[in-house]
Amino acid sequence: MSTTNYPLLERVNDPADLRRLSRGELKSLAGELRAFVLESVSKTGGHLSSNLGTVELTVALHAVFDTPRDRVVWDVGHQSYPHKILTGRRERMPTLRQLGGLSGFPQRAESEYDTFGTAHSSTSISAALGMALAARQKGEDRHAIAVIGDGAMTAGMAFEALNNAGVADANLLVILNDNDMSISPPVGALNRYLAQLMSGQFYAKARDVGRSVLKNAPPLLELAKRLEQQAKGMVVPATLFEKFGFNYIGPIDGHDLDSLIPTLENIKGLKGPQFLHVVTKKGQGYKLAEADPVAYHGPGKFDPSIGLVKPATPPKQTFTQVFGQWLCDMAAKDQRLVGITPAMREGSGMVEFQQRFPSRYYDVGIAEQHAVTFAAGMACEGVKPVVAIYSTFLQRGYDQLIHDVALQNLPVVFALDRAGLVGADGATHAGAYDIAFVRCIPNLSLACPADERECRQLLSTAYEQNHPVAVRYPRGAGVGVAPLASLESLPFGKGELRRKGRRIAILAFGTLLYPALQAAEKLDATVVNMRWAKPLDTELLLRVAAEHEALVTVEEGCIMGGAGSAVGEALQAAGVLRPLLQLGLPDAFIEHGDPAQLLALQGLDAAGIRSAISERFGAVAQQVRVA
């Protein structure tokens, strides 16, 4: 990307260059950096609001601390674009979130300045504490800094780390980046408590009294104004965080380098756990993002001079939208239904549900473990909870899934969005393991719809059951099979024969049914839409196995322990010997890139499936001629 309009930024190839700039130059640099972030993201897509909000904080951290010797851990990491730009990756920003390009999150393999890989929320304090104590054990004098948002502070893991850090007497700095938002608007008692205290009558009266006393002493009045924000923070939030053993400082303006830099310089000389509270604004400096930070949280490509515009032709309905509509329709039919999300209202398609059924909508904050057990508690009382959660985030509530839901056989529906590869967000957000980790749990079933219509129908099937059921579906749109208007369900645990061929049968789980059908045309293979990874339709499986010489399983999930493994186990249990080829995701983390391109690279498109079958089974898979 050209840096013609970024004369100062062009001079900064690493933080050492940054530290040679004057305070005035740093302010100008922050302006250039913000403009560069906006220009970059508008061309590649990516996270925008959060990155515009952390520009000055990023500049100040690298100006004051000796990075990478001093460790900075960015919680979640979706706000780390300014950090990437200032640490030698400016010229690679056009490759952001593309195959072979920069990750949208910190990655240790990408840069020595990315001291800890992040992408899931609330891990930064634990990691930075580990780094601080490791430095002490090794006799190294360096700083460890965790930058965490107020939304991420709702997660229990953050407080577990604070509790540990306070008694560990570590040289740890926790910076609370308070922008009054996570992705969805913030929820919870902590956020409400801080907001009420900071805006309460105590401060209003204290401020008014102070002004009346000092009005005849202008110099003192000006000093009091400057100290007002800091004084507020020292009295009240300090009560909370100092109970954990931290020295609380703040809140201060996170966009004012004249406040940030001196404060960080002072903290740099302090020992023990420090807690700095900075207040920032998501979308800072770009009015459209300031006005609607949710819409600009993760936009695609757009023209900054115009902003986001609706496409001329409506896009295909996504699986997320199918779920959102089903949730509303089922809620209208059944008063027992409640919807639960761990701070992913927009991402999980629950905006309309919240608007139509506010008393039955529960956003529990970034607290996946709590979300699962909370649902279990409701199910105990005859309520019908539907937990909308990304596949990768359910991993964080795995213990609760086993002990609190499955062990008690409670009828909770888990709508697993983002199953399979997710594209630009990469390995941290991919839902590669849910088939493997769900199917090994007793009482818990798992449906794998092949298209939009089946998604709606299988959600209804899941809801009808009196035990826990998960329904997995990918990000984005499917092949475009319009859902039925009704809430009609499909038979529980039953698949269907989709194409009758000869010699080879392809057993497809989920949306890979359609490339499997394409591959089967040239191979004249049978194709079975299995629909359920658990329970398997063993009756259909054994019938197909008896009629074919070889079997192939196809799934957008890990091969190890996945649906293909389930098929192998079922055949073995029945004493049936058939050659079995399992196609899916390998024993490796799949990085970011275009989803279709990533699937092709893993051999999970039509050509890859056909090639793998031909290579494995040779003459048995001899392709038929296509006229």
N, C-alpha and C positions, 0 to 999 in steps of 0.2 A: 504494500500500500504506500502511496506517495506521502512523504512527510513535508511537502512544500509549505503547507500551512501550519506546520508544527515545528518552528525553529528551535525551541528549547527542548521539546521532546526528542527531536532528532539527535541531540547531544547526549541523551541519557541512554546508554547501552547496558548499564547495570547500576545498582544502588550507589556504588562508589562515586559515579558521576553526579548523582543526585545530591550527595552530601557536600559537593563543592559549590552548590548554588546558594545564593543569598535568600533570605526570607522572602523578599519581594519577588525574586525569580521563582521560588517555589510556588507562590500564589499564582503566577502566570502559568507555570507548568501544570498546575492543577486544572486550570481552564483549558489548556491544550489537551490534557489527558482526558477530560470529560468529553470534549468534542471528538477526540479520536475513538473513544469507546462507542459513542453514538454512531459515528460513521462506520466503524467496523461491524457492529452488530446489525446495522441496517442492511449490510451487504451479505452477511452470512446467516443471520438469525442467531438466536441464543438468548441468554439472560441479560436483561437490560436494566430494569428498575433498580435491582439490588446493586448492580455495579456502578450506576450513576451516583448512588448514595454513599459509596465508600471511597470516593476519589481522594478527598483530603486526608481521611484516616490512613489510607495506603501510603500516600506521600509522606505523611508525618512519621509513620512507623519505620519506613526505610531511611528517612532522613536522620532519625534519632538513634536507631539500633543498628548494630553491626551485622546485618543479615548477609549471608546465611549462617554465620557463626551463632548469632542469636536466632533462636527458632521462633517462627511465626506460624501458627496453625489456624487456618481459616475454617470455621465451622460450616458445614455443608459445602462451602467452596464455590457456590454459584456466584459469589460476589468477588471472585479473585481475578477478573480480567484486568483491572488496573495493575494488580500485582504482577501478572504475567507480562504486561507491556513494559513495566519498569525493570524487569529482571531478564532482559535480553531476548524477549520473544515478540517484540513489536512487529517485526517484518513477517512473522508467521501467522499473524492474526487473520489474514484472509483464508487460512486453512482450518479455522476454528470448527471443531465438532465434525470434521470431515475425515474420511478414511485416510489414515496416515498423517493427519494434521494434529493441531493442538487439541487437547482435551478441554471440555468445558468446565472441568474441575481440577483441583491440584492433583498432580501425580508425581510420586517420587522418582519414577523412571524418566520423567520429562525434564526436570530441572532440579539442581541442588537447592534451589530456593523453595521448592515445594517439599517442605520437611515432613509432611504427613499427608497421605492420600485421604481425601474426604469426599463426600457426596451425600451421605445420610446424616441426619441432624444429630447434634448434641454430643458429639464425640470429642470435640476439641479440648475441653478442660481435662478429660482423662488422659489424652495423648500428651498434652503439654506438661501435665503434672509428671507423667512418666519420664519425659525428657528432662525436666528440672531435677528430679531425684537421681536420674542417671548421671547428669552432669556433676552433681554433688558427690556421688559415689566415685566418679572418676577424677575428682579434684579439678574440674574445669569450671572456670568463671565465665559463665555465659547466661543469657536470659532466655526464658521460655514464655511465650505469649500466646494466649488463646483469644481469638476474636469470635464472639458468639452473639447471635441475634436474640432479641427478646422473645421471638417465637420459639426458638430452639431451647430457651430457658424453661419452657413448659415441660420438657421431658425429664423423667426421673433420673436418667443417666447423668445429666448435668449436675443435679443436686447430690447424687452419690459422689461425684468427683469433687464438688465443693466441700462436702463433708469430710472427705479424705484429705484434701489439700490443707484445710485449716489446721489439722493436727499434725500434718507432716512437716510443717514449718519450711516449705519449699520456697525458693525464689521464683515465684510464679506470678505472672500478671494476667488477669482475666479482664478483657475489655468487653463490656456489654454494649453492643451496637444496637441502641434502642431506636427503632424506626416505627414502632407501634404496629408492626405487621410481620407475619411470617409469609406465607403465600396467600392463604386465605386470611381474612381479618382475624386478629388475635382473640383468644377466648381464655377463660379460666380466672380463678380467684386471684392468682398472683398479679396478672396484668391489671385486673380491676382494683386490687389493693393499692398498687403503686400509683395508678392514675388518680384514685380518690385522694390519697394522701398528698400528692403533689399539687392538687388543685383544691384542697379543702379549705375550710374556714380558718383553721389555725394559721396557715400561711397568708391567707388574704388579710386577716387582722394584724398579724405581725408585720406584714409589709406596709399596711396603712399607718400603723403606729410609728414604725421606723421613719417613714417619709415625713410624718408630721413633726417628729422630734428633730429631724435633720434638715428640714427645709430651709432653715436659716444658716446652714453651713454647707454651701454648695460643694466644696471639695469632698466633705465626708459623705454627702448624699451620692455623689458620683461613685465613690469607692463602694458604698453600700450596694448600689445597683450592679456593679461588676461582680460583687461577691454573692449576690442574691441567689443566682441559680446554684452556685456551689454550696452555699449555706443550706439551701433546702435539702439538697442531697445528703449533706453531712449529718443532718438531724434524723431523717426518716428512713430512706432505704438502707442507711448504715445500720439501723437497728436490725434489719434482716440479715444483711451480708456479713456484718461484723460478728454476728452470732456464730457464723461458720469459721471465724478466726481471721477474716480478711480485713485489711485496712481499706475502707471505702473512700473513694474520691469521686466527686461529681454531683450532679450531671453537668457536663460541659458541652458546648456546641461542637458537634462533630464535623462541621463544615468551616470552622474558623481555625486556620493554621496558627494564628497568634495565641489561641488558647491551647490547641492540641500539642504543639511542639514544646512549649515551656513545661506543660504538665507532664508529658512523657519524659522529658529530660530530668525533671525532679524525681519521677517515679524510678527512673533508671538507677538512681543512687540509693534507693531504699532496699532493705532486706525483708524477706518473708513474703507471704502471699498478699498481693495487692489487687484491688478491684476498681477498675476505672469505668465509670458510666458515661458514655457519650450518646448524644441525641442527634440522629441524622434523619434525613428525609429520603424515602425511596423515590427514584426518578429525578433527584435534585438536578436542576439546571436545564431540564427538558420539560417544558410545561405540560405537554400531553401525557408524559409518564408520571409527572407529579399529580396530575388530576385523576389518573386511572392506573395506579401502579400494578393492579392485578392484570389488566389487559396487556401491559407492557412487561410483565414478569418474564415471559419467554416467547417473544414474538418471532415470527419468521422474517423473511426479507421484507423491507418496506422503505418508502421514501421519507426521510426525516422531515422534509419540508411539508409533507402532507399528513404523515402519520398512518396508522393502520386503517385500511379501507376494506369493506366487504367485497369478496370476489364477485365478478359479474355473473357467473353461474354458480349456484349453490353447490358446495362440495358434497360428496357422498356422505351419507350418514355414517358416523363412526360407531364402533362398538360401545364406547363410553356413552354416547347419546342414546343408543338402544337401551342400555342399562338404566339411564336416567328416566326415560319414558316408561319403561317397565315398572320401575320403582314407584312412580306416581300412579300408574294405573292399578297396580296391586294394592297400594295404600288406600286408594279410593274404594276398593272392593273389600279390604280387610282392615278393620280398625285396630287390630293387634299389631300391625306392622310398624316398626320404627327403623329409621335409617341412622347409621353410625359411621362417622368418618374421623380419622386422626389428622385433622387439619388439611384435608384435600378436597374441599367442597367443589371447587371448579374442576380440578383434574379428574375427579371421579364422577362428574356429571350430576351433581346433587343440588345445583342452584335452584331449579324449578321446584324440586321436592321441598327444600327449605322454605320457599315462598308460599307454597300451597299447604304444607303441613308443618308449620313452625314448631308446634308443640310435640311433634314426633320426630324431630330432627335433632341429632346430638353430635356436635363437633367437640371432641374431647381434647383437642390440641395435639401437638406432636408427641403422642403417647400411645404407641402401637400396642404395647403390652397391656396397658390399662384398657384400651379399646376392646381387646379380645375378652378380657375377664369381665369388663362392664357388660358386654353383650351376654356373657354367660349368666351373670346375675339376673339380667332382665328375663332371659329365657327360663330361668327357674320359676319365675312368677307368671308364666303363661303368655308373656309378650313374645312377638316373633321378630327378633332382631336380624337386620341385614347389614353386614359390615362391608362397606365399600373400601377396599384397601388395595394398593398396588402389590403385585406379587413379591417384589423385592422388599417391601416394607413388612409383609407378613412374616418374613424371616426373623424380624426383631421381636415378634410375639410368639415364637415357636413353643416355648415352654408352656405358655398360657393356652395355646391351641391344643396341646396334648393334655395337660393336667386339668385345666379349668373347663374346657369345652368337650373334648372327645372322651375323656375318662368318665365324665358324667353323662355322656351321650345326649347333649343338649341340642335342640333344633335351631342352630344358628346358621344362616346362609352367609357365605363369604364370596363376595363378588371380586374376583382377582383380576384387576385391570393390569395392563402392561405385561401380560404373560408373553414369554418368548423374548426375542431381540427387540430393543426399543429404538435403535438407531443412534441419533446424535448424542444422547446422554451416556451411552457406553455401558461398560460392564457393571458399574455400580447400580444401575437402574434396570438392568435386564432381568426378566423373570424366567431364568433358565432352570431353576431347581424345584419349582413348586410340585411338578408331577412326582418327582422322586421323594420329596420330603412330606407330601400329603398322603401318598398311597400307602406308606408304611405305618400309618396311624390307625389303630382299630376304631371302628364306628364312623370314620370320616370318609365320605365319598367325594369323587372329583369328576366333573363333567368338562368336556372339551368341545364346545360348539365349533362347527366348521364355517359358519357364516352368520350374518346378522339375524336371519329368521330363527335359526337354531339357538342362537344366544338367548333371544327372548323366551323361546319355548323351554329351554333347559333351565333358565332362571325360575320359571314357573314350576317345573318339575322339582327343582331343589327346594323351593318354598313349601311344596306339598308334603315333604318328608318330615318324619318325626325324629330325625337325627341330624347331625351336622353335615352340610354339603358345601363344597366349594365349586364355583364355576369360573374357569379361567378363559380369558379372551385377550387378544392383542391390542396394542395401541393403534389408533387410526381406523381406517375403513376396511371392510372386507371386499368381497367380489361384487357386492351390490344386490344381494337377495333381500328384497323388502320384507320386513317383519310383518306378521299377521296383526291385525288390529285387536284380535281377541287375546285372552290370557291362556290359550290352549297350551297344554304341556305335551311332552313326549314321554314314551314309556321309560321308566326308571331302569338304568343298567342295560339298555338294549341298543345295539347298533343297527346298521342297515347295509344291504348290498347295493352299491351304486353303479357298478359296471361288471358285467359278466364276461370274463375272458378265459384264458386257458393257461395251464402249467404253473404260472406265478400269480400269487395274490398279494396285493399291497394293502396293508392295514394302516389306515391314516387316522391320526388323532389330531383334531382341531383343524385350523385353517389350511394346513398343508394338504388337505384333501384335494384341493383344486389343482395344484401342480402335480399331484399324484395322478389325477385323472388325465392330465395332459400327457404325462410320461407313459401312462398305460395305453394310450391310443397307438403309439408306434410299437409297443411291446405286445399288444393284445393281451394285456394282463387284467386280472380281476381286481377291482378296487372295493374295499369295504370302509365305510365311514363308521369307525368304532364308537364315537361319541363319548364314551366313558372310559377313563383310565382306571377307575375303581368305582363300582365293581366292573370287571371285564365281562363282556358278553361271551362267556365261555362256550355256550351252546353254539352260537354263530361261529366262534373261532374254531372249534373242533370240526364243525361241518365243513368250513372252508379248508382247513388243514387236510381233511380226508380227500378233498377233491382236487388238490394242487400238489405239485412237486416241490415247491419252495415258497417261503413266506418272507415278506419284507415289511418292517414297521417304519413309519415315518412320523416324526414328532418335532415340534419346535421347542425342545427342552433337552436337558442333558441326557445323553445315552446311558450313562452309569446310573442304574437304579430307576430309570424312567419307564415309560409305557412299553417300550420294546422288551425291557427286562421282565415286566409283568407278563407279557405274552410268552416269553421263554419259560418262565416259572409255571404258567398254566399248562403249557404243552408237556413239560416234564412231569408235572403232577398227574397228568392224564396218561402218561406213558406213550406219548406221541413223538416220534422222531421225524423232524423235518428240518432241512437247512433253513436257517433264519438269519436274515440280514437286517441289522438295526441301524437306521439312519436318524440322525439327530445332531445335537450340539456336542462337540468333542470335549475332552477333559482339559479345557483351557478357557480362560476368560476372553470373551469376544469384545474387542474395543469398539469405539464409536465409528459411525459411518452411515451411509444411506442404508435403510433396512433391506431393500431389495438386493442391493449389492452385497451386503453381509450374508444374506441367505444364499446367494449364488456362490460366494466364496466357500461356504460350508457345504456346498453340494445339495442344498435343499430347495432349489428351483426345479422346474420340470426337466431341464437338460441334465442337471446334476443327479437327480433321482434316476433318470433313464440310464445315464452313464454308469452309475454305481451298480445298478442291477445287471447291466450287460457285462460289466467287468467281473462281477462276482459269480454269475451263474452261466456265463458263456452261451453255449448252444441252447440251453433251456430258455434263455432270454432273447433268442434270435429275433431281431426286429422284423415285423411284417412290413410288406411294401405298402406305401401310401400312394394311391393313384394321383 
